[in-house]
Amino acid sequence: MERQKKEVIILGSGPAGLTAAVYTARANLQPLLIHGPLPGGQLTTTTDVENYPGFPEGVMGPDLMQMMEAQAKRFGTEILTDTIEEISSTGSPFQLQGTNGSYECDTLIMATGAKPRLLGTPGEQELMGFGVSTCATCDGAFFRNEVITVIGGGDSACEEANFLTKFGSKVYLVHRRGELRASKIMADRVMKNEKIEIIWDHQLKEITGTKKDGVQSITLSHSETGEEQTRETAAVFIAIGHIPNSHLISSFVDCDENGYVNTAPNSTRTNIDGLFACGDLQDHEWRQAITAAGSGCMAALEAERWLEARHDG
């Protein structure tokens, strides 16, 4: 099988990867973007996106990603579907082995994102985007004056619960233990917020609703006794963390304890020369489409400069 050789390969087709593709393509670097069987990243599971600039009426998540892909293609990005199984080189040129082919590149931009941790609860996947969400800042405004439920007990869950009180008439925070795992300052904010009711020692057992009508209710079970209760709610926000998709490079690229790629300050550079990481793969703080796109732009510009310096040298 002949190995494709490129100056730039981008892995991932979310906002970070596609923005990197637009910028590298406009720099005449003829990038190759490779995505897996589900292109578009996490936004493809989001119905309405109202906080991405340039869309005053909002835009459907899949539609936004299709427009980004069309823009990248317009400037000459080659896009392939393949599952990369191994990145064997720890420096430039990088060797990539996929299910359908093998590839080589001088610079590698990793934009493989992260996936939210889910519970596997009945109704969770079926109603994702229809009342079930993993992003309060993305979807909270859709549930004004409604009862909202947040699942989790860490900083992310507490932050989302506090944020959602801006919209919801009431916010349930469901935690499987008898005390929060969050930092003291975050826990105190939740405890003092009159719109938040903490349901201690309970786990989410089922989410009930339909795609047409959205979420209607949840069933909870007591962590010790197993006793069940049902609560009416219009939305369920799962806030139990994310898993960065760094498994392909974590053996040779510097990552933090949770698997997020460490990059240099104000940069997308990694500890491997010529390898850049952008989007949710290295951002555990903001995790927004617009910040992912911004870091994709940074990665493209840094890759271009890296190649120029190499050629000049």
N, C-alpha and C positions, 0 to 999 in steps of 0.2 A: 504494500500500500504506500503510495507516494505521500510524503510529508509536505503539507502546505507551509510555506514560509512567508511571514509577514513582519513588518516593522512593529506593528501594534496589534495585540489581541486583547479584546475586552471580554471578560466572563461575567454574564449577567445582563438582563434586559429590563430592569426597573428604571426609575428616573435617573439614578446615578450612571448606570451603564449606557443608557441611550444618550444622555447629555454628553458623556465622554465620547461617544461615537460621533455626535454632531460636531464637536470641536476638533477631534482628530481628523475627521473626514474633511472639514473645511481647511485644515492645514495640509491637505494633500498627502496624508500619511496612509491612505487607503486601508483603514482599519477593518479587521475581521471581528465581528461580535458573535459570540457563541452563547446560545441559551439552551436550557433544558426543555423538557416536554411541556412545561407550563410557562410560557413567556409573559413578561410584563410585571413580574414581582408581586408584592403584596397588594398593590393598587387594583389588580384584577379581581380581588375579592371585595372591593369597596364599590358600593353602588353609586352614591352621589359624593363628589368631591367639591366642596364649596370654598375651600381656603387656598386653592392654587391660583396664583395671580394670572389675570388675563381672561378669566371666565366669570363674568359678573352674575350669570345665571346658574353657575355651577356646571359640572361636567361629570359624566359617568366615568368611573375609574378605568374600565377597559377601553373606553373611547379615547381618553387622554393618552393611554399607553400606545394605542394604534396611531394616533397623530404624532407622537414622539418618534415612533418607529419609522413612519413615512418620512419625517424630516431627516432622520439619520440616513435613510436610503437615498434620499434626494441628493445628498452631498457625496454619495459614493460608498457608504458603508456596506460591506458584504455581511449578510446575516445568515447564520447556519443554525440548525437545530441538531444538537449532539449533547450527550452526557459525558462530561470530562471525568475520567476515572482516576487519572494520576497526573501530577505535575512532577516530573522526575528530576528536573534541574534545579539547583539552588542558586542559580545566577544566570545572567544573560549569556547566550541565547537560552530561552526557556523552552523546554520540551513538554508538550501536552499530549496525552493519549486519551482519545475518546472512544465511545462505542462504535462510531461510524468512521473515524479517521484519526490521523495523527497530525500535530501542528507544531510549528516552531516560530518563536517571535523574539525580537530584540527587547521590547518592553511589554510588560503584562500589567493590565489594569484589572484588578479584582473588584467586582461590583456584585458579588453573589448574595448580598443582603443577609437578612436574619428572618427567622420564622418565629411567630409567637408561640410560647408554650400553651398547649391546650390540655383540657382535662379528659377528653374523650367521652364526655357526658352526652347522652341522647339529646338530640336537638341542637347541639352546639355547632356541628358542621352544617347541618341542614338549614339553619337559620342565620348563618354567618352572612352579614350584610343586610339582614332583614330583621334587625333588632338585636342581634348578637354582634359584638365588635371587640376589637383588641386595641382601639385607639380613641380615647376620650376627646382629644383635641380635634380629631377628624370628624367624629360623628355625634358628639354630645349635643350640639345645637339642634339636632333633629328631634330631640325629646323634651322640648320646652313644656313645663308644667305637667310633666309625667313622673311616675314613680320609676326610678332607675336603680339597678342593682350592680354592685361591683364585687367581683370575686377576688380575694387575695388579702394578704396581711402585711406586705412589705411596703417599702417607700413608694413604689410605683402605684400600688393599689390605693394607698392613702392620698397620694397626689391626685390621682384620677377621681377619687371620691370627692375631695375638696373642690376640684375643678368643676365637676358635674353638678354641684349645688348651685352653680350659676344658672343652670337651666332647669333642672328637675325640681318638682315640688317636694320630693323626698328622695333620699338616697340610702339604700341598704348597703352596708358593707359586710359581706359574709366571709368569716374566717374560720378555718377548721380548728384553730387552737383557742385557748382562753386568754391569750395576750398577743399583741401585735408584734411582728418581727421588725417593723419599721423603726427608723431612728427616733429618738425621743421627741425631737422637734416636730417631725411629721405626725407622730402618734398623738401628740398634744393638740395639734391643729384639728385632727379628726375628732378627738374626744370633746373638744370645745365647740364644735360646729353643731348647732341645734338642728340642722336639716339632715344630719347623718345619724342613722340608727345602726349600731354594730350588732350583728347577729353572731354571737360567740359560739365556738364549738360545733359548728355546722358545716356540712359539705354539700356542694351542688350535686343533686342526683339526676335531675331532668329539667329541660327547658321545653315549655309547651307553647305552640303557636303555629302559624302558617306563613308562607312567603307572601301571601296576599294581605293578611291582617297583621303580620309581625308577631313579636313575642307577646304572649298573654299572661303567662305565669311561670313560676319556678317551683320545683319540689326540692326541699332540703331535708337532709337526714342528720341527726345528732351524731357527732363523732364517736361517742361512747355508747349510747343506748340504742342508736339506730332508729329512734323515733322520728317519724316524718312530719313535715308541715308544708303547706302550700302558701305561697305569697303571690299576689298579683303584682306584675311589673311590666313595663313597656319596653325595657331594654336590659340587656345583660352585658357588662363589660368585663372581659376576662383579663386580669392584670396579675399574672403569676410569672412574668418575665419573658425573655426572648432567648432564642438559641441562634447565635451567629453561624452562618454557613462557611466556616473557616477550615473544615476538615481536610480540604485538599492541600493546604499550605501550613497548617498549624505545627507540623513537624520541623519546619525550618524557618518560619516567619515568627517574629516575636508577637505573642498574644497575651492578653491579661488572663486572670484566673477563670473568667467566664467564657473565654474563647474569642473575644473581640480583638481584632488586629490592632496592635499599637502602631501609631504613626507619629512622625516628628511633629512638634508644635507648629500650628498654622500650616500644615502640609499634609499631603497624602503619601509621603515617602515612608516606606517600611525599612527594616534593617537589611533588606536584600536590595542591592543596587539594581535599579531598572524595574522594580516591582512596586506598584502603587495600589493602595486600597482606598475605596471610597464608599459612601452610602452607609447603610445600616450594618455593614460588615465591620466597620470601625467606629460607628456612632451609637453608643448606648445611652446617650443623653437626650437627643431631640427626636430622632426617628420620624422625620417628616419628609414628605415628597419633595418639598422645596429645598430643604437642607441637603437631601441626598443629591438632587440635581446640581446644587452649588458645589458639592464636593466632587461630583463627576466632572464638572468644568475644571476644577483645580487639578484633578488627576490628569486630564487631557493636556492642560497647559504644561504641567510639570513633566509629563512624558515627552512632549514636543521639545522642551528645553533640554531634557536629558539626551535625547537623540541628537540634537544640534551640537551639544557640547562633545558628544562622542565622535561625531563626524568631523568636527573642527579639530579635535585632538588627533 
